[in-house]
Amino acid sequence: MLHRRIYQFFIIYCLGLSGLFAFKYTLGLSDYVIPSPTDVWSTAQEYLFPFSMDVLDTLGVAVVGHMISICLAAVVAVIGGKANWIGSFIKMAAYNIQAYPIVAVAPIIFILFGDGLTSRLLITAMICYFPLLLSFIGIVSQPVPDIEHFYDVTGQTTWWLPLKVRMFENTGKLITVISGSATVAMVGTIIAEFIAADAGIGYRIRIALYQSDLSKILVALFLIGICTSLYLFALEFMGKKIQQRMDVQ
């Protein structure tokens, strides 16, 4: 499975790179605008290792930010799913906060917390949590009539039991949503680093952009794709194991 995912990424990346070079030579653009294959290869040899360390740094922040966003979305979904004033208020507040573009909120975060790890985690979690929140709210708000009615009739219902039943019945959907949101977490971390951070691959891309060095950006994009593919595979693998264990139970 892992090798298939890596092969698929290689195919997509090579197709994109081939299209870029075709565009370059068709229009006769100079190497300053779009680098030649030789330039990209020499840049890859020189920066592959240092950029790999930057991507691993970004991946670490993305994973932690992803976990924070999952917990945050789960808590807000559980409370917001309640049909009362507090639940409605929390859900509306979560929606309204998401309405603000991250580029408008990020300067406030960087002013309060600086350009270090805390700011990167906050921005990652803010970008990643909303898609998770929508899915979680949909799951916890969707009753499972037959099972829940049984517990109601037998008098075993507690506040937590319906949520547990709904999450158990939608385990596959939960795993798919969490795995899919991993790419959003990676994007959120790179955006945070690109805006004002002083570390990570997003920071390196920003410097390369200021230097008009497209070769470095292409190398960075390659490494980002590899790391994201590995993270997605790890999440899907754990999800399948969890699903198999729950099916047995």
Disulfide bonds with the S-S distance in Angstrom:
none
